[in-house]
Amino acid sequence: MELRFTTRASDSAWIDTVWTCTSDRVDEMTSVATPCWGLVFWQRDGRSYAAVSGPETATGTAPVPEGATFVGIEFAVGTSLRLVPTPALVDGGAELPDVGRRTFRLDGGRWETPGSDDAEALVERLVRAGVVVRDPLVTETLRGGRPPASPRTLERRFRAATGLTRGAVRQIDRARRAAVLLAAGGPPADAVTTFGYVDEPHLARALRRYVGRTAGELRAGAGGAIALDPAQRVTS
Protein backbone atom coordinates (compact mmCIF):
# COMPACT_ATOMS: atom_id res chain seq x y z
CA MET A 1 0.00 0.00 0.00
CA GLU A 2 1.59 3.26 -1.08
CA LEU A 3 0.84 6.89 -1.90
CA ARG A 4 3.83 8.58 -3.53
CA PHE A 5 3.85 12.39 -3.35
CA THR A 6 6.36 14.79 -4.84
CA THR A 7 6.07 18.53 -4.31
CA ARG A 8 7.95 21.44 -5.84
CA ALA A 9 7.92 25.17 -5.34
CA SER A 10 7.14 27.55 -8.18
CA ASP A 11 8.62 30.83 -9.36
CA SER A 12 5.10 32.06 -10.19
CA ALA A 13 3.64 34.55 -7.71
CA TRP A 14 0.26 32.94 -8.37
CA ILE A 15 1.28 29.41 -7.32
CA ASP A 16 2.18 28.04 -3.91
CA THR A 17 3.26 24.53 -4.95
CA VAL A 18 2.87 21.98 -7.72
CA TRP A 19 2.53 18.34 -6.73
CA THR A 20 2.23 14.91 -8.29
CA CYS A 21 1.00 11.68 -6.79
CA THR A 22 0.49 8.06 -7.72
CA SER A 23 -1.61 5.58 -5.76
CA ASP A 24 -1.00 1.86 -5.48
CA ARG A 25 -3.41 -0.29 -3.50
CA VAL A 26 -4.64 2.74 -1.53
CA ASP A 27 -8.33 3.59 -1.21
CA GLU A 28 -8.14 6.41 1.34
CA MET A 29 -5.68 8.83 2.87
CA THR A 30 -5.36 11.33 5.68
CA SER A 31 -5.79 14.80 4.25
CA VAL A 32 -3.78 17.67 5.73
CA ALA A 33 -5.25 21.12 6.33
CA THR A 34 -4.22 23.74 3.77
CA PRO A 35 -4.93 27.47 3.33
CA CYS A 36 -4.72 27.10 -0.46
CA TRP A 37 -7.31 26.28 -3.10
CA GLY A 38 -6.23 24.24 -6.08
CA LEU A 39 -6.81 22.51 -9.38
CA VAL A 40 -6.37 18.74 -9.44
CA PHE A 41 -6.05 16.56 -12.54
CA TRP A 42 -5.95 12.78 -12.54
CA GLN A 43 -6.12 9.79 -14.83
CA ARG A 44 -7.41 6.34 -14.04
CA ASP A 45 -8.24 3.39 -16.28
CA GLY A 46 -7.75 5.51 -19.39
CA ARG A 47 -10.14 8.26 -18.27
CA SER A 48 -9.28 11.84 -17.32
CA TYR A 49 -10.75 13.91 -14.50
CA ALA A 50 -10.33 17.39 -13.05
CA ALA A 51 -11.57 19.17 -9.94
CA VAL A 52 -11.33 22.38 -7.97
CA SER A 53 -10.28 21.83 -4.36
CA GLY A 54 -10.85 24.31 -1.57
CA PRO A 55 -8.87 25.32 1.51
CA GLU A 56 -9.18 22.77 4.32
CA THR A 57 -9.41 23.96 7.90
CA ALA A 58 -8.71 20.62 9.57
CA THR A 59 -7.42 17.15 8.89
CA GLY A 60 -9.76 14.46 7.64
CA THR A 61 -10.03 11.26 5.62
CA ALA A 62 -10.30 11.45 1.84
CA PRO A 63 -10.97 8.71 -0.73
CA VAL A 64 -8.20 7.88 -3.22
CA PRO A 65 -8.93 6.30 -6.61
CA GLU A 66 -6.69 3.23 -6.75
CA GLY A 67 -4.17 3.13 -9.58
CA ALA A 68 -4.54 6.83 -10.37
CA THR A 69 -1.90 9.42 -11.26
CA PHE A 70 -2.41 13.01 -10.18
CA VAL A 71 -1.08 16.48 -10.94
CA GLY A 72 -2.11 19.29 -8.61
CA ILE A 73 -1.63 23.04 -8.54
CA GLU A 74 -1.96 24.75 -5.16
CA PHE A 75 -2.63 28.44 -5.73
CA ALA A 76 -1.11 31.17 -3.58
CA VAL A 77 -3.19 32.46 -0.69
CA GLY A 78 -5.11 35.55 -1.81
CA THR A 79 -5.85 34.28 -5.31
CA SER A 80 -9.25 33.02 -6.37
CA LEU A 81 -11.37 31.93 -9.30
CA ARG A 82 -13.30 34.80 -10.87
CA LEU A 83 -16.62 32.94 -10.80
CA VAL A 84 -16.25 31.03 -7.51
CA PRO A 85 -15.29 33.00 -4.37
CA THR A 86 -12.73 31.05 -2.34
CA PRO A 87 -14.91 31.17 0.82
CA ALA A 88 -17.45 29.04 -1.07
CA LEU A 89 -14.78 26.35 -1.53
CA VAL A 90 -13.60 26.07 2.09
CA ASP A 91 -13.69 22.43 3.23
CA GLY A 92 -15.14 21.46 -0.13
CA GLY A 93 -14.63 21.60 -3.87
CA ALA A 94 -16.19 20.34 -7.04
CA GLU A 95 -15.34 17.96 -9.85
CA LEU A 96 -15.26 19.71 -13.22
CA PRO A 97 -17.55 18.49 -16.01
CA ASP A 98 -16.67 17.89 -19.64
CA VAL A 99 -13.07 16.74 -19.11
CA GLY A 100 -11.41 15.33 -22.20
CA ARG A 101 -8.28 13.28 -22.60
CA ARG A 102 -6.08 16.38 -23.01
CA THR A 103 -8.34 19.31 -22.14
CA PHE A 104 -10.75 20.49 -19.45
CA ARG A 105 -13.42 23.17 -19.28
CA LEU A 106 -13.31 26.02 -16.75
CA ASP A 107 -15.11 29.37 -16.66
CA GLY A 108 -16.57 28.90 -20.13
CA GLY A 109 -13.24 28.15 -21.81
CA ARG A 110 -11.39 24.98 -22.76
CA TRP A 111 -7.82 24.63 -21.50
CA GLU A 112 -5.03 22.15 -22.06
CA THR A 113 -4.52 19.80 -19.13
CA PRO A 114 -1.08 20.49 -17.65
CA GLY A 115 1.72 18.16 -16.63
CA SER A 116 3.81 18.94 -13.59
CA ASP A 117 6.36 20.85 -15.69
CA ASP A 118 3.94 23.17 -17.45
CA ALA A 119 1.60 24.15 -14.61
CA GLU A 120 2.96 27.71 -14.74
CA ALA A 121 2.07 28.04 -18.42
CA LEU A 122 -1.54 27.08 -17.70
CA VAL A 123 -1.79 29.48 -14.77
CA GLU A 124 -0.33 32.31 -16.84
CA ARG A 125 -3.04 31.73 -19.46
CA LEU A 126 -5.77 31.64 -16.80
CA VAL A 127 -4.49 34.89 -15.29
CA ARG A 128 -4.31 36.63 -18.67
CA ALA A 129 -7.90 35.58 -19.39
CA GLY A 130 -9.08 36.86 -16.00
CA VAL A 131 -10.18 33.41 -14.86
CA VAL A 132 -7.83 33.54 -11.85
CA VAL A 133 -7.66 36.83 -9.94
CA ARG A 134 -6.28 38.13 -6.65
CA ASP A 135 -6.77 40.89 -4.13
CA PRO A 136 -3.65 43.12 -4.23
CA LEU A 137 -4.29 44.28 -0.66
CA VAL A 138 -4.12 40.71 0.62
CA THR A 139 -1.06 39.94 -1.50
CA GLU A 140 0.79 42.96 -0.14
CA THR A 141 -0.13 42.00 3.43
CA LEU A 142 1.15 38.45 2.97
CA ARG A 143 4.43 39.80 1.63
CA GLY A 144 4.94 41.78 4.83
CA GLY A 145 3.77 45.13 3.50
CA ARG A 146 1.59 47.63 5.33
CA PRO A 147 -1.14 48.70 2.93
CA PRO A 148 -3.07 51.89 3.77
CA ALA A 149 -6.10 50.21 5.31
CA SER A 150 -7.46 49.71 8.80
CA PRO A 151 -6.99 46.34 10.56
CA ARG A 152 -10.74 45.75 10.27
CA THR A 153 -10.67 46.38 6.52
CA LEU A 154 -7.65 44.12 6.09
CA GLU A 155 -9.31 41.29 7.99
CA ARG A 156 -12.52 41.67 6.01
CA ARG A 157 -10.66 41.64 2.69
CA PHE A 158 -8.55 38.70 3.86
CA ARG A 159 -11.63 36.65 4.72
CA ALA A 160 -13.32 37.57 1.45
CA ALA A 161 -10.25 36.52 -0.57
CA THR A 162 -9.30 33.36 1.31
CA GLY A 163 -12.28 32.20 3.35
CA LEU A 164 -9.98 32.16 6.39
CA THR A 165 -8.62 34.56 8.98
CA ARG A 166 -4.97 35.58 8.88
CA GLY A 167 -4.49 33.72 12.16
CA ALA A 168 -5.91 30.50 10.73
CA VAL A 169 -3.64 30.72 7.69
CA ARG A 170 -0.58 31.13 9.93
CA GLN A 171 -1.59 28.21 12.17
CA ILE A 172 -2.26 25.84 9.29
CA ASP A 173 0.93 26.83 7.48
CA ARG A 174 3.24 26.28 10.43
CA ALA A 175 1.59 22.95 11.34
CA ARG A 176 2.15 21.74 7.78
CA ARG A 177 5.79 22.82 7.83
CA ALA A 178 6.35 21.23 11.23
CA ALA A 179 4.82 17.98 9.93
CA VAL A 180 7.15 17.94 6.93
CA LEU A 181 10.17 18.45 9.19
CA LEU A 182 9.04 15.62 11.47
CA ALA A 183 8.24 13.29 8.55
CA ALA A 184 11.79 13.86 7.32
CA GLY A 185 13.09 12.63 10.70
CA GLY A 186 13.47 15.88 12.62
CA PRO A 187 12.97 15.76 16.40
CA PRO A 188 9.91 17.42 17.97
CA ALA A 189 12.11 19.84 19.89
CA ASP A 190 13.44 21.20 16.60
CA ALA A 191 9.91 21.66 15.27
CA VAL A 192 8.95 23.57 18.42
CA THR A 193 11.94 25.89 18.12
CA THR A 194 11.89 26.33 14.35
CA PHE A 195 8.21 27.13 14.05
CA GLY A 196 7.63 29.03 17.28
CA TYR A 197 5.47 26.68 19.32
CA VAL A 198 5.34 27.30 23.06
CA ASP A 199 6.19 23.68 23.86
CA GLU A 200 5.70 20.13 22.61
CA PRO A 201 2.11 19.80 23.93
CA HIS A 202 1.12 22.84 21.83
CA LEU A 203 2.81 21.25 18.81
CA ALA A 204 0.99 17.99 19.49
CA ARG A 205 -2.40 19.73 19.56
CA ALA A 206 -1.68 21.52 16.28
CA LEU A 207 -0.61 18.28 14.61
CA ARG A 208 -3.72 16.48 15.82
CA ARG A 209 -6.00 19.24 14.51
CA TYR A 210 -4.36 20.05 11.19
CA VAL A 211 -2.35 16.95 10.24
CA GLY A 212 -4.00 13.98 11.92
CA ARG A 213 -0.75 12.44 13.13
CA THR A 214 1.39 12.51 16.24
CA ALA A 215 5.02 13.57 16.02
CA GLY A 216 6.03 9.94 16.59
CA GLU A 217 3.80 8.67 13.79
CA LEU A 218 5.19 11.26 11.37
CA ARG A 219 8.79 10.35 12.21
CA ALA A 220 8.05 6.62 11.92
CA GLY A 221 5.97 6.94 8.75
CA ALA A 222 3.12 5.24 10.59
CA GLY A 223 -0.63 5.71 10.39
CA GLY A 224 -1.27 4.91 6.74
CA ALA A 225 -1.32 7.03 3.60
CA ILE A 226 -1.13 10.79 4.10
CA ALA A 227 -1.15 13.77 1.72
CA LEU A 228 2.33 14.91 2.66
CA ASP A 229 5.70 14.94 0.93
CA PRO A 230 8.50 14.26 3.48
CA ALA A 231 11.08 15.52 0.98
CA GLN A 232 9.44 18.94 0.69
CA ARG A 233 11.83 21.75 1.63
CA VAL A 234 10.76 23.71 4.72
CA THR A 235 11.98 27.00 6.14
CA SER A 236 11.32 28.81 9.37
N, C-alpha and C positions, 0 to 999 in steps of 0.2 A: 504494500500500500504506500503510495507516494504522491506528493504534490510538489512539483519542482518550480519554484519561483525565481526569476531573475529581475532585478530592478536597476534602472539607470537614471541618473539625473539628466536634465535637459538644459540647453543654453537658451531656450525660449522663455521669455518672461511670462508667457501664458500657460506654461506647463510646469507642474510640480515634479512628476516622475512618469516614466514609461516602463511598463512591466510586461513580462511574458510568463506564461504558466502552461504546464502540461500535467494532465491527471492520469494516473494509472492505478486502477482498482481502488479509487476513492469515490465515495458517493456524498460525502459532506465534509465541511471544514469549519474551523473556528474563524469567524471574521473578526477583524481588528478595527476598532473605531478609527475614523478618518475625518478630517475637516474638509476634504476635497470632494468634488463631484467628478464624474468621469464618463468616458465612453469605453465600452468593452466589446470586443469582437472575438468570436470563437467559431471553430469548425468542429463538427462531429459527424461521423458516418457520411462524409461527403456533402453535408449541408452547412450553410453559413448562417450565422446569427449576429445580432448586434443589440446593444442595450445602453441606456443611460443609467448610471448609478448615482445615487445621492450621497451626501455626507452621512456618516454613521456616528451616532452619539454614544454608543456603547458596544461592547462585544456581543456576539451572538453566534448562532449556528446557521450556516448557509449550505444549500445543496450544491453539489459539483457534478456536472455531466461527466460520466466516466469516459475515458479515452478522448477527451477534448483537448484542443490547443487554443490558447487565449493570447490576445494582445490587448493591453489596456493603457489608456491615457488618463492620468490623474491631473486635472486642471488646477492651476494655482488658485489659492484662496482669494476671493474677490472677483473672480470671473463667473460668468453665468451664460446660459443659453438665452437668446433673445426672447423666445416664445415661452420658456418655462422658468419662472423664478426659482432660484436655488432653494429658498425655504420650502417650496412645494415638493422638493426631492428628498428632504432630510429623512433618514431612516426608511428610504424607499427607492424607487426608480421605475423604469419601464422598459420592456423589450420593444425594439423598433420594428415596425412592419415593413414588408416589401424589401427584404434583404436578398440580394442576388449573390452569385458566386464571387464577384469581384467588386460589387458596389452596394451601397446602402442609401436609404432615403432619410433626410433630416431637414426639417424646416422648409419643406417644399422643393428641395433640390436633391439631386443624386450625386453622391460623392464616391470616390474610389476608396475601397477599404484599405487601410494602411497596414504595413508590416511594422515591426519594432523600429526599423531604421528610418522610416519615412513618416513617422508620426508628426514631426514638426511641419512637414510640407502640408499635410492635411489641415493642421491647426491654422497655419498661415492662410490657407484658402478660406477656412471658415471665418476667420477674423476679417479678412478683406471683404467678405460677403455680408458681414454684419450678423452672422449667425451666432457667434460667440462674442460677448461684450464684457466690459468690466467697469467698475466704479473707480474712477481715478482717486477719489478721496480715500477709499479703503486701501488701494494699492500703495499710496503714499504713506499711510499709517503703518502698514505692514513692513515697509522698508525703513521705518524708524523716523520718518518725517513728522512734522507738526503742522498739519494743514490748518488754515484759518477757520476753524469751526469749533463750536462748544463741545464738551465731552458728551452731552446728551445727543447732539446731532451726530457725532461720530458713532456712538453706539447704535443709534437708530439706523444709520446708513450701513453699518457693519452687519447688523441683523438682516436688513433687507437684501444685502448682497450675498450673504453666506448662509443665512438661516441659523446662525450660531452667535453667541456672544464672543467677544475677544478673549475673555477668560476661558471659555470652553475650548476655543481653538488652541490656546497655549497648553492647556492641560492634556488634551488629546495628543498634540504634537510631541510633548516631552515624554508621555507614556510610550508612544510608538518608538521613539528614539532610544529610550531606556530598554525596551524589549529587544530591539535589534542588537544593542550592545550585549545584553545578557545571552541572547541566542547565539552570539558569536563566542561565548565563553567568558565574558567579563564578569567579575564578581559584583554582587549587589552593592557593596560599599562604594565601588567605582561609579555605579549608576546613580547612587544617592548624591555623591559629590559632583559628578559631571553635570547632572541635570537639575540640581538645586532642590532635591527633596529634603524635608526636615530630618527624616530618619528612615530606616528600613521599613517600619510598619506603614508609613505614609506611602512609600514606594509600592508596598504589597497591595494596599487598597487601590491605588491607581491601576496597577496591573490587572487586578481582579475585575475592575469596572470596565477598562478600555481594551484589554488584551485577552482576558479569559485564561490566563496562565499564571502560575506562581513563578518566582525567580528561579527556583530549582527546576521546575518543568522546562522553562525556556533554556536553561543551561544544559539540561540533559536531552533536549529534543523530545521530551515526552508529552503525552496528551493528545496525540493524533495530528491530523493535517491542520495547518494553520496558514492564513494568508499573510505570510511574513517571509522576507528574504534575509537570512542571517548574514549574507555577504554585503548587504547594503551599507554604504559608508555613512557614518553618523558623526555629527559634530556637536559641540556644546552650545 
